[in-house]
Amino acid sequence: MAEVMSMEDIRVEAARLNIDLSGVDWNSIKLPPGEDCGIKSDDDDLNEEDSLEFDAGFGNIIVVDNLPVVPKEKFEKLEGVVRKIYSQIGVIKENGLWMPVEEDTGKTRGYCFIEYNTPQEAELAKEKTHGYKLDRAHIFAVNMFDEIDKFMRVPDEWAPPEIRPYTPGENLQRWLTDEKGRDQFVIRAGSDTEVLWNDARQVKADPVYKRPFWTESFVQWSPLGTYLATVHRQGAAVWGGAATFNRLMRYAHPQVKLIDFSPGEKYLVTYSSHEPSNPRDTHRVVLNIFDVRTGKVMRDFKGSADEFAIGGTGGFTGVSWPVFKWGGGKEDKYFARMGKNVISVYETETFTLIDKKSIKVENVMDFSWSPTDPIFALFVPELGGGNQPARVSLFQIPSKEELRQKNLFSVSDCKMYWQSNGEYLAVKVDRYTKTKKSTYTGFELFRIKERDIPIEVFELDNKNDKVISFAWEPKGHRFAVIHGDNPRPDVSFYSVKGGKVTKLTTLKQKQANALFWSPTGRFIILAGLKGFNGQLEFYNVDELETMATAEHFMATDIEWDPTGRYVATSVTSVHEMENGFNIWSFNGKLLYRIPKDHFFQFLWRPRPPSFLSPEKEEEIAKNLKKYSKKYDVQDQDISVLLSEQDREKRKQLKDDWERWVSEWKRYHEEEKMARQELRDGEASDVEEEYEAKEVEVEELLDVTEEVIQDV
C-alpha cells in the first residue's frame, strides 16, 4: 500500500517544491490497479448495488432464445440462418456462435450464445432482434449474458418486501426561506466547485458549500432549483439542500457526456456516444430518460449518431442537443424529437408515441414548443424549386390538430422566438430579393391567445438592415432588436400591446451585439461581447433612459439572478487572463468582484414560479411602499451595521497609530541622554532653539622637517 497523504499535505508539499497545482492535469494521473491512495470516490458505492453493476466481463455476449429445436441433419442450416441474421448487425467473433445440443437426442436445445467484438454491438443486436419473428411459431427472446446472473438470483417463492420505517428527509426548498431573501449561485474554478449566497447588502459572497473534484466535467441546476446535477464517468448524480448538499440519487450511464432536465424536474435525459468497432460506421448513441426521484430508466433510445443529428448540430459527434424537446408547460406530459420527415411526439404516461405513430411532415427543418402550452411550431422550407412555398405551422397536442398555418415565399432562413408566457410567437424570416443576390428580414407575429391566432407582418424601418439579435421581454408585451450593418448597430424597442406593433424608440450606434432582459421585464442590458470587449449599458425600457454604462473587459457570459435584482458578468477560461466574475445591481452599480483562476462556470440557482396570482402581484406592486417598510428598516440596520464596522475599522487604525507613536516616544525618551552626549551636552531636542554660526577652524594637516645646507 502506498503512503497516504491528505490533500492538505499535498498542497504543503507542492508549495515547498514551488509546484502550481492549478496547472496539473488530474485526468492524466493513472493509479496502479486496485490502488486508490486512500481517496474514496463518490462513485465507489455504485458497485455495491446489484442494479448498478456494469462490468461483469461478458457484456459482449447475448443469449438468443425460442430458436427451433432441430435434429443433427438440420443443425448447419439453422446455424447458417442465425449467423446470417446476426452478422448483419456486428462482427461475430471466431467460434463466437455456440448452439448447445441434447446429448441423448442430438437435437438443439432451442437457444444459442453469440459473442461480438464489442458490448455496443451486443446491445444493438439485442435491441434490433428481441421480438424478431423467424416464423409463426418462433419469436426470438434476446437477453444479455450478464443478465442471467440476475435472473438466477430471483427466489422461487415470493416474499413481501421489507417495510422500512419512514424518516423524513431535508426540505429541498428550504433555501428559499432565507431571512435575508438572498439567492444562491454555483461556480467552478480549477478543481473546486462552490455554492455561495449572493449577500449584496454586505457586498460579498457568503460561502455555503465547497467540494473539490465534485464533478468530472460540469454542473447543472434543475429548472426549478431543487437539484444540482454532477457528471461522472459512471453516470450522473443529483444533490440537494440549502447548505449540506447531500446526494439524493444516482443515474447509471457509463461515459455520460450531456444531461438535460424536463421543465418540471420529473425526468432527466442522459446522453453518451461510443466509437464504433468498424471505422465506416457512425458513433453509437445511447439516450436514457430517468425518473429523477426513483432513478428508474423510463425509456432508452439507441442508434447511430446520424439518427439523432437531424435539426442542427451541437453536442457531440454532430448530434443535435437537446435531442428531445419538452412541451406542455411544467407538467412534463410530452416530449418530442425531430426525425427525417417526421416529428415524433411521446407522452410520459407510457413513454410511447402518441397514437403509436409520428406526425409526417415532408422536409421539416425545425420545431419549437410553446413554453406554457402543449403547442409546437414547425418550419418547412420551400420545395420543388419554389413551386411549393415554405410554411410555419402550429400543432396542438395530443390531438395533433393543425391550429394555424402561414405560407412564406423566397425564404432563405427562418428562426422562431416564443414569448415566455406563450402569448406570442415571433418568426424571423430572411427572404431573397428579386435578384437572389441579397436578403432582407421581416417578422411574422402570431398572437397565440387570441381568437383564430391572427398574424401580423412587421418589418424594420430599413428592412435591409441585418438583424443581429432579437429578444422578447419576459412576461411582457415588448421586444428588442439589434439591427444594422455598421460596426456600431442600432437598438430598437417595440410594443405589441393593443393589437398592433408600435415602435417605442431607437438607440443609435450602440456597442452592442447581445440582449439580456431582466427576468421580471422592464430592464435590459445591451451588451457588447467578443469584439466589443465587454461593453455594458443598463437600460430602463419603462422610462426609455440609460441608467448606467460600464465595462467588464473580455466578459464572456452575462446572467441575471432569478429575481431581476442582480446581474453577474464573468470571464471564463476561454480567456487566459482576467478570469472571475462581477456582481452588479440591476441599475448598473458594481457591487463586488471576485477573481478566480481557471474559472469555468457561473450559474444562478433558479427559483420556482411564484404561487401569487397576477392580481396579487399587481396589488403588491401598487402598495410596494407598505410592504417595503420592513425591508427599509432592515436596510437601515445593515447600513448602521456597516457604518459601525467602518467606524470600528477606523478606530482600530487610530489605536494602532497612537500605540506606535507612544512606542516611538518611549524609545525617544530612553535615548535622550545618548543624544545629549552627541550634542556636546546640549539638552534640548528642538532645532529652532539653536543658532547657526560660521566658524573658521585652522587645521594643521602635515609637518615636515628639512635640512638646508649652506652654500
C-alpha positions in Angstrom: 0.0 0.0 0.0 1.4 3.4 -1.0 1.9 6.1 1.7 -1.3 8.0 2.1 -1.1 11.9 2.1 -4.0 14.2 2.8 -4.9 16.9 0.2 -3.6 19.5 2.7 -0.2 17.6 2.9 -0.1 17.6 -0.9 -0.7 21.3 -1.1 2.0 22.0 1.5 4.5 19.7 -0.3 3.6 21.4 -3.6 4.2 24.8 -2.1 7.6 23.6 -0.8 8.6 22.4 -4.3 7.1 25.5 -6.0 4.6 23.4 -7.9 1.4 25.2 -9.1 -1.3 22.6 -8.5 -3.8 24.6 -10.7 -1.8 23.6 -13.7 -1.8 19.9 -13.0 -3.9 17.8 -15.4 -5.5 15.4 -12.9 -7.1 13.3 -15.6 -3.7 12.3 -16.8 -2.8 10.8 -13.5 -3.2 7.0 -13.6 -3.2 5.0 -10.3 -1.9 1.4 -10.1 -4.5 -1.3 -10.5 -6.6 -1.6 -7.3 -4.9 1.4 -5.7 -7.0 4.4 -4.6 -4.2 6.2 -2.5 -6.7 6.4 0.4 -9.1 8.7 -1.6 -12.6 7.2 -1.7 -14.5 8.1 -4.8 -18.1 9.4 -4.6 -19.0 6.6 -7.1 -17.3 3.7 -5.4 -20.6 2.6 -3.9 -22.1 2.3 -7.4 -20.7 -1.3 -7.4 -22.4 -2.1 -4.0 -25.8 -2.5 -5.5 -26.7 -5.2 -8.0 -28.7 -2.9 -10.2 -25.7 -0.8 -10.9 -23.1 -3.4 -11.9 -21.8 -2.6 -15.3 -18.7 -4.7 -16.0 -19.0 -8.4 -15.3 -16.8 -9.4 -18.2 -19.5 -10.8 -20.6 -21.1 -7.6 -21.9 -20.4 -8.6 -25.5 -22.4 -11.9 -25.3 -26.1 -12.3 -26.0 -28.4 -15.3 -25.4 -31.0 -15.9 -28.2 -34.0 -18.0 -27.0 -37.0 -19.5 -28.8 -35.0 -21.0 -31.7 -36.4 -24.0 -33.5 -35.4 -27.4 -32.0 -33.9 -29.4 -34.9 -32.1 -32.7 -35.4 -28.4 -33.1 -36.4 -29.1 -33.1 -40.1 -30.7 -29.6 -39.9 -28.2 -28.1 -37.5 -26.0 -26.5 -40.1 -28.9 -24.9 -41.9 -30.3 -23.4 -38.7 -26.8 -22.2 -37.7 -26.4 -20.5 -41.1 -29.8 -18.7 -40.7 -28.9 -17.4 -37.3 -25.4 -16.4 -38.3 -26.8 -14.5 -41.3 -29.2 -12.5 -39.2 -26.7 -11.6 -36.5 -23.6 -10.9 -38.6 -25.5 -8.1 -40.3 -25.6 -6.2 -37.0 -21.9 -6.6 -35.9 -18.8 -8.7 -36.2 -19.2 -12.2 -34.6 -16.0 -13.5 -33.1 -14.4 -16.6 -34.5 -16.2 -19.5 -32.8 -18.5 -16.9 -31.3 -21.7 -18.7 -32.2 -22.5 -21.7 -30.0 -25.7 -23.7 -30.2 -26.0 -26.4 -27.4 -27.4 -29.8 -28.3 -29.0 -32.6 -26.2 -26.6 -35.4 -25.6 -29.2 -38.1 -25.8 -31.1 -37.0 -28.9 -28.6 -34.8 -30.6 -31.3 -32.1 -31.1 -30.7 -28.4 -30.4 -31.9 -27.0 -27.1 -33.8 -24.1 -28.6 -31.3 -21.3 -27.7 -27.7 -20.2 -28.6 -24.9 -17.9 -27.4 -23.4 -15.2 -29.7 -20.2 -13.3 -28.9 -19.5 -10.0 -30.6 -16.3 -7.9 -30.6 -17.8 -5.1 -28.5 -20.6 -4.7 -25.9 -22.1 -1.9 -28.1 -22.7 -4.4 -30.9 -24.2 -6.9 -28.5 -26.6 -4.2 -27.1 -27.6 -3.3 -30.7 -28.2 -6.9 -31.6 -30.5 -7.3 -28.5 -32.4 -4.1 -29.4 -32.8 -5.0 -33.1 -33.8 -8.7 -32.7 -35.6 -9.0 -29.4 -39.1 -10.0 -30.6 -37.8 -10.9 -34.1 -40.3 -13.2 -35.8 -38.5 -16.1 -37.5 -41.7 -17.8 -38.3 -45.2 -18.1 -36.8 -44.1 -20.4 -34.1 -40.6 -18.9 -33.3 -40.3 -15.3 -32.0 -36.8 -14.5 -30.6 -36.3 -13.6 -27.0 -32.9 -11.9 -26.6 -31.1 -11.1 -23.4 -27.6 -10.0 -22.4 -25.5 -12.8 -20.9 -24.7 -10.5 -18.0 -28.4 -10.5 -17.0 -28.5 -14.3 -16.5 -26.9 -14.0 -13.0 -29.6 -11.5 -12.1 -32.3 -13.9 -13.2 -30.8 -16.8 -11.4 -31.0 -14.9 -8.1 -34.8 -14.5 -8.3 -36.2 -16.6 -5.4 -38.5 -19.5 -6.2 -41.1 -18.2 -3.6 -42.4 -14.7 -3.4 -41.8 -12.8 -0.2 -43.2 -9.4 0.7 -40.6 -6.6 0.7 -39.2 -5.4 4.0 -41.1 -2.3 5.2 -38.6 0.3 6.4 -39.7 3.0 8.8 -40.2 6.4 7.3 -37.6 9.0 8.0 -38.4 12.5 6.7 -35.7 14.0 4.5 -34.4 17.5 4.3 -36.8 20.2 2.9 -35.2 20.7 -0.5 -36.8 24.1 -0.8 -35.6 25.4 2.5 -33.0 27.7 0.8 -36.0 29.8 -0.5 -36.8 30.7 3.2 -33.6 32.6 3.7 -34.4 35.5 6.1 -32.3 37.9 4.0 -34.1 36.9 0.8 -30.7 36.1 -0.8 -30.1 33.9 -3.9 -27.5 31.2 -4.3 -25.1 30.5 -7.2 -22.6 27.8 -8.0 -19.2 28.4 -9.5 -16.5 26.1 -10.8 -12.8 27.2 -10.7 -9.9 24.8 -11.0 -10.8 21.5 -9.3 -13.2 23.2 -6.9 -17.0 23.6 -7.1 -18.6 26.1 -4.7 -22.1 27.2 -3.8 -22.4 30.7 -2.3 -25.0 33.2 -1.2 -25.1 36.5 -3.0 -25.1 38.8 0.0 -25.3 42.0 -1.9 -26.2 44.1 1.2 -23.0 43.0 2.9 -21.3 43.5 -0.5 -19.8 40.0 -0.6 -20.3 36.3 -1.5 -21.1 34.2 1.6 -19.8 30.6 1.3 -22.3 27.8 1.6 -20.6 24.6 0.5 -17.3 23.8 -1.2 -16.0 20.5 -2.6 -13.0 19.5 -4.7 -13.5 17.2 -7.7 -17.2 17.3 -7.2 -17.8 16.7 -11.0 -15.7 15.5 -13.8 -17.0 17.9 -16.5 -19.7 20.4 -15.5 -22.6 21.0 -13.0 -26.2 22.0 -13.8 -29.1 23.2 -11.7 -32.5 21.7 -12.4 -35.0 24.2 -13.9 -36.8 24.9 -10.6 -33.6 25.0 -8.5 -34.4 21.9 -6.5 -31.3 19.8 -7.6 -27.7 20.3 -8.5 -26.6 17.7 -11.0 -23.0 16.5 -11.4 -21.5 14.3 -14.2 -19.2 11.4 -13.7 -17.7 8.5 -15.8 -20.2 6.0 -14.2 -23.2 8.3 -14.7 -24.9 11.4 -13.3 -26.0 12.3 -9.7 -28.2 14.9 -8.2 -27.7 16.7 -4.9 -30.0 19.0 -2.9 -30.3 21.1 0.2 -29.7 24.6 1.5 -26.3 24.0 3.0 -25.3 20.4 3.2 -25.9 19.2 -0.4 -26.4 15.5 0.3 -26.5 13.1 -2.7 -30.2 12.3 -3.4 -29.9 9.9 -6.4 -27.5 8.3 -8.9 -28.2 7.6 -12.6 -26.1 4.8 -14.0 -25.0 5.7 -17.5 -21.3 4.9 -18.4 -19.4 7.7 -20.2 -22.3 10.1 -20.0 -21.4 13.4 -21.7 -24.6 15.5 -21.6 -27.7 15.8 -19.4 -31.0 17.7 -19.7 -33.9 18.1 -17.2 -37.5 18.2 -18.1 -39.1 21.7 -17.2 -40.9 20.3 -14.2 -37.8 18.4 -12.9 -39.6 15.0 -13.1 -37.2 13.4 -15.7 -33.5 13.6 -16.6 -32.2 12.8 -20.0 -28.6 11.5 -20.3 -26.5 11.1 -23.4 -23.4 9.2 -24.4 -21.7 8.2 -27.6 -19.2 5.4 -28.3 -16.8 4.9 -31.1 -17.8 2.0 -33.4 -15.7 -1.1 -34.0 -16.0 -0.5 -37.7 -14.5 2.8 -38.8 -17.0 3.1 -41.6 -19.9 3.2 -39.1 -21.0 6.3 -37.2 -20.8 6.8 -33.5 -23.1 4.7 -31.4 -25.5 6.9 -29.3 -27.3 5.9 -26.1 -30.0 8.1 -24.5 -31.7 7.3 -21.2 -34.7 9.0 -19.7 -34.7 8.6 -15.9 -37.3 9.3 -13.3 -35.4 11.9 -11.2 -36.8 10.8 -7.8 -36.6 7.0 -8.2 -33.6 6.7 -10.6 -35.6 4.3 -12.8 -35.0 4.2 -16.5 -38.4 5.1 -18.0 -37.2 4.7 -21.7 -34.0 4.3 -23.5 -33.1 5.2 -27.1 -30.2 3.7 -29.0 -28.9 4.1 -32.5 -26.3 5.7 -34.7 -25.3 9.4 -34.4 -26.9 10.0 -37.9 -30.3 9.1 -36.5 -30.1 11.9 -33.8 -28.3 14.6 -35.9 -31.3 15.9 -37.7 -32.3 19.5 -36.8 -28.9 21.1 -36.5 -25.5 20.4 -34.9 -24.3 20.5 -31.4 -23.4 18.2 -28.5 -21.0 15.5 -29.6 -20.3 13.9 -32.9 -22.8 16.1 -34.7 -25.8 15.1 -32.6 -28.4 17.9 -32.2 -28.8 18.7 -28.5 -31.1 18.6 -26.8 -32.3 15.6 -28.8 -35.7 15.7 -27.0 -37.6 19.0 -26.5 -40.1 19.1 -23.7 -43.6 20.6 -24.1 -46.8 21.0 -22.2 -45.6 23.5 -19.6 -44.3 22.4 -16.2 -46.4 19.2 -16.2 -43.9 17.2 -18.3 -46.6 15.5 -20.2 -45.0 15.4 -23.6 -41.6 15.4 -25.3 -40.7 15.2 -29.0 -37.8 14.8 -31.3 -37.4 15.6 -35.0 -36.5 12.9 -37.5 -36.3 12.7 -41.2 -39.7 14.0 -42.5 -41.3 13.4 -39.1 -41.9 14.9 -35.7 -42.2 12.1 -33.1 -44.2 13.1 -30.0 -44.2 10.9 -26.9 -46.3 11.1 -23.8 -44.8 10.3 -20.4 -47.7 8.2 -19.0 -46.4 5.2 -21.1 -43.4 6.8 -22.8 -44.7 5.7 -26.2 -45.6 7.6 -29.3 -49.0 9.4 -29.2 -51.4 7.2 -31.2 -48.4 4.9 -31.8 -47.3 7.0 -34.9 -45.3 10.1 -35.7 -46.5 13.2 -37.4 -45.4 13.1 -41.0 -44.1 16.5 -42.2 -42.1 16.4 -45.5 -38.7 18.1 -45.2 -39.3 19.6 -41.8 -36.3 21.7 -40.7 -37.1 22.9 -37.2 -39.7 22.9 -34.4 -40.2 24.6 -31.1 -42.6 24.1 -28.2 -44.6 26.9 -26.5 -43.2 27.5 -23.0 -46.6 27.1 -21.4 -49.0 25.1 -23.6 -48.9 21.7 -25.5 -48.5 23.6 -28.8 -45.5 23.5 -31.0 -44.5 25.4 -34.1 -42.6 23.9 -37.1 -40.9 25.2 -40.1 -40.8 23.6 -43.6 -38.6 25.2 -46.3 -39.6 25.7 -49.9 -39.8 22.5 -52.0 -39.8 21.8 -55.7 -37.6 24.8 -56.6 -40.1 27.3 -55.1 -43.2 25.7 -56.6 -44.3 24.7 -53.0 -43.9 27.6 -50.6 -42.2 27.4 -47.2 -44.5 27.4 -44.2 -44.8 27.8 -40.5 -47.5 25.6 -38.8 -48.8 25.4 -35.2 -49.9 22.0 -33.9 -52.0 21.1 -30.9 -51.1 18.1 -28.8 -52.4 15.4 -28.1 -55.0 15.9 -30.9 -52.2 16.7 -33.5 -54.6 19.3 -34.9 -53.1 22.0 -37.1 -54.2 25.2 -35.4 -52.7 27.7 -37.9 -50.5 27.8 -41.0 -48.7 30.6 -42.8 -47.1 30.2 -46.2 -43.9 32.0 -46.9 -42.1 32.8 -50.2 -38.5 33.3 -51.3 -37.3 32.2 -47.8 -33.5 31.7 -47.2 -33.7 31.2 -43.4 -36.2 31.1 -40.6 -36.0 31.3 -36.8 -38.7 31.1 -34.1 -38.9 33.0 -30.8 -41.6 32.3 -28.2 -42.5 34.9 -25.6 -42.1 33.4 -22.0 -45.9 33.3 -21.3 -46.6 31.7 -24.7 -48.8 34.6 -25.7 -46.8 35.5 -28.8 -44.6 33.7 -31.4 -42.2 35.8 -33.5 -40.9 34.2 -36.7 -37.9 36.0 -38.1 -37.9 35.3 -41.9 -34.9 36.1 -44.1 -36.1 36.4 -47.7 -34.3 36.7 -51.0 -34.6 39.9 -53.1 -35.8 39.6 -56.7 -32.3 39.3 -58.0 -31.5 36.5 -55.5 -28.2 38.2 -54.8 -29.1 39.5 -51.3 -31.6 39.0 -48.5 -33.8 41.2 -46.3 -35.5 40.4 -43.0 -39.1 40.6 -41.9 -41.2 39.2 -38.9 -44.4 37.2 -38.7 -46.0 37.8 -35.3 -48.5 35.1 -34.1 -50.9 36.2 -31.3 -51.4 32.7 -29.8 -54.0 33.6 -27.2 -56.4 35.5 -29.5 -59.2 34.0 -31.5 -58.1 32.3 -34.7 -54.5 33.2 -33.9 -54.1 36.4 -36.0 -50.8 37.0 -37.7 -49.2 40.4 -38.2 -46.4 41.2 -40.7 -43.7 43.5 -39.3 -40.6 45.0 -40.9 -37.9 47.3 -39.6 -37.7 50.9 -40.9 -34.9 49.8 -43.1 -35.8 46.2 -44.0 -32.3 45.7 -45.5 -30.7 46.0 -42.0 -29.1 42.9 -40.7 -30.8 41.6 -37.5 -28.1 40.8 -35.0 -30.2 39.9 -32.0 -33.9 39.6 -31.1 -35.4 39.1 -27.6 -38.9 39.2 -26.1 -39.5 40.9 -22.7 -40.2 38.2 -20.2 -43.9 38.3 -19.1 -44.4 41.4 -21.1 -45.6 42.8 -24.5 -42.3 44.3 -25.7 -39.4 43.1 -27.7 -35.9 44.5 -28.6 -34.0 44.2 -31.8 -30.3 44.9 -32.6 -30.0 45.7 -36.3 -27.7 47.4 -38.8 -24.6 46.7 -40.8 -22.4 49.2 -39.1 -19.7 48.4 -36.6 -22.0 50.2 -34.1 -25.5 49.0 -34.8 -28.9 50.4 -33.6 -31.2 49.0 -31.0 -34.9 49.4 -31.4 -37.8 48.7 -28.9 -41.3 47.8 -29.9 -44.6 47.0 -28.2 -47.3 44.6 -29.4 -49.9 45.7 -26.9 -53.3 46.8 -28.2 -53.4 44.6 -31.3 -50.6 46.3 -33.3 -46.9 46.8 -33.3 -45.8 50.2 -32.0 -42.2 51.5 -32.2 -41.1 52.9 -28.8 -37.6 54.2 -29.6 -34.4 53.5 -31.5 -31.0 53.9 -29.9 -28.4 54.9 -32.5 -24.9 53.4 -32.8 -24.5 51.3 -29.7 -21.6 49.0 -28.9 -23.9 46.0 -28.5 -24.4 42.6 -30.1 -26.5 40.8 -27.4 -29.6 41.5 -25.4 -30.3 40.4 -21.8 -33.7 41.2 -20.4 -34.3 41.1 -16.6 -36.5 38.0 -15.7 -39.2 40.4 -14.5 -39.0 42.7 -17.5 -38.7 46.5 -17.6 -34.9 46.5 -17.5 -32.4 45.2 -20.2 -28.7 45.1 -20.7 -27.3 46.0 -24.1 -24.1 44.0 -24.1 -21.1 44.2 -26.4 -19.4 40.8 -26.1 -16.5 39.3 -28.1 -15.4 42.1 -30.4 -16.8 44.8 -28.2 -14.7 43.6 -25.2 -17.5 43.6 -22.6 -19.3 46.9 -23.0 -22.5 47.1 -20.8 -25.4 49.5 -20.9 -28.2 49.2 -18.3 -31.4 50.5 -19.8 -34.8 51.2 -18.3 -37.4 50.4 -21.0 -40.3 51.9 -19.0 -38.6 55.3 -18.9 -36.6 54.9 -22.1 -33.5 56.0 -20.5 -30.0 54.7 -19.8 -29.3 54.1 -16.1 -25.6 53.4 -16.3 -22.8 52.4 -18.7 -19.9 50.1 -17.6 -17.4 47.6 -18.9 -16.3 44.2 -17.8 -13.3 43.7 -20.0 -13.3 40.4 -22.0 -16.6 39.3 -20.4 -17.9 36.0 -21.9 -21.1 35.4 -20.0 -24.0 37.5 -18.6 -26.7 36.2 -16.4 -29.5 37.8 -14.4 -30.4 36.4 -11.0 -33.9 34.9 -10.9 -35.4 37.9 -9.1 -34.1 40.5 -11.5 -32.3 42.4 -8.7 -28.7 41.5 -9.6 -26.6 40.6 -12.6 -23.4 38.5 -12.9 -20.9 39.1 -15.6 -18.0 36.6 -15.9 -14.8 35.9 -17.8 -14.3 32.1 -18.1 -11.2 30.2 -19.0 -11.9 30.8 -22.7 -9.5 33.7 -21.9 -6.3 33.0 -20.0 -6.4 36.4 -18.2 -8.9 38.3 -16.0 -10.8 35.1 -15.0 -13.5 35.7 -12.4 -16.9 37.3 -12.0 -18.5 40.7 -11.1 -21.9 41.2 -9.4 -23.9 44.3 -10.4 -27.1 45.8 -9.2 -30.0 46.0 -11.7 -29.2 49.7 -12.4 -25.5 49.1 -13.2 -23.7 49.7 -9.9 -20.7 47.4 -9.4 -21.2 45.7 -6.0 -18.2 43.4 -5.8 -15.8 41.4 -7.9 -14.1 38.1 -7.3 -11.1 37.0 -9.4 -10.8 33.2 -9.9 -8.0 31.5 -11.8 -9.1 28.7 -14.3 -12.7 29.9 -14.0 -15.2 27.6 -15.8 -18.9 28.2 -14.7 -21.2 30.6 -13.0 -24.9 29.6 -12.6 -27.6 31.3 -10.5 -29.8 28.8 -8.7 -33.3 29.1 -10.4 -36.4 29.8 -8.3 -39.7 28.1 -8.9 -42.6 30.2 -10.2 -44.4 32.3 -7.7 -47.7 31.0 -6.2 -49.1 34.5 -6.3 -51.8 35.3 -8.8 -51.3 38.1 -11.3 -53.9 40.1 -9.4 -52.0 39.7 -6.1 -48.7 40.6 -7.8 -50.3 43.7 -9.2 -51.7 44.6 -5.8 -48.3 44.2 -4.2 -46.7 46.4 -6.9 -49.3 49.2 -6.2 -48.7 49.0 -2.4 -45.0 48.4 -2.6 -44.2 51.2 -0.1 -46.3 49.5 2.6 -44.7 46.1 2.0 -41.2 47.6 1.8 -41.2 49.2 5.2 -39.9 46.1 6.9 -37.1 45.8 4.4 -36.3 49.5 4.7 -35.8 49.0 8.4 -33.5 46.0 7.7 -31.6 48.1 5.1 -31.2 50.8 7.7 -30.0 48.3 10.3 -27.5 46.9 7.8 -26.4 50.4 6.8 -25.8 51.3 10.5 -24.0 48.0 11.0 -21.7 48.7 8.0 -21.2 52.2 9.3 -20.4 50.8 12.7 -18.0 48.3 11.2 -16.4 51.1 9.2 -16.1 53.2 12.4 -14.6 50.2 14.2 -12.1 49.8 11.5 -11.1 53.5 11.6 -10.9 53.4 15.4 -8.7 50.3 15.1 -6.4 52.1 12.7 -6.3 55.2 15.0 -5.5 53.0 18.1 -2.7 51.3 16.1 -1.3 54.7 15.1 -1.4 56.0 18.7 0.2 52.8 20.0 3.0 53.2 17.5 3.5 56.9 18.4 3.5 56.0 22.1 6.1 53.3 21.5 8.2 55.8 19.5 8.1 58.4 22.3 9.2 55.8 24.8 12.3 54.9 22.7 12.9 58.6 22.1 12.9 59.2 25.9 15.2 56.3 26.5 17.8 57.6 24.0 17.7 61.2 25.3 21.0 61.0 27.3 22.8 59.5 24.3 21.6 62.3 22.0 22.7 64.9 24.6 26.2 63.5 24.6 26.3 63.6 20.9 25.4 67.3 21.1 28.3 68.1 23.5 26.0 68.4 26.5 23.1 70.4 24.9 19.9 69.1 26.5 17.3 70.4 24.0 16.0 68.4 21.0 14.2 71.4 19.5 16.1 72.5 16.4 14.6 76.0 16.5 16.4 76.8 19.8 19.8 76.6 18.2 21.6 79.4 16.3 23.7 78.5 13.3 27.2 80.2 13.2 30.0 80.0 10.7 33.2 79.2 12.5 36.6 79.2 10.8 38.8 76.4 12.0 42.5 76.2 11.2 43.7 72.6 11.0 47.3 71.5 10.7 47.5 69.0 8.0 51.2 68.0 8.0 54.6 69.0 9.4 57.9 68.2 7.6 61.4 69.0 8.7 64.0 69.6 6.0 67.8 70.4 6.5 69.2 73.1 4.2 72.9 73.1 3.7 75.0 76.3 3.5 76.4 77.1 0.1 
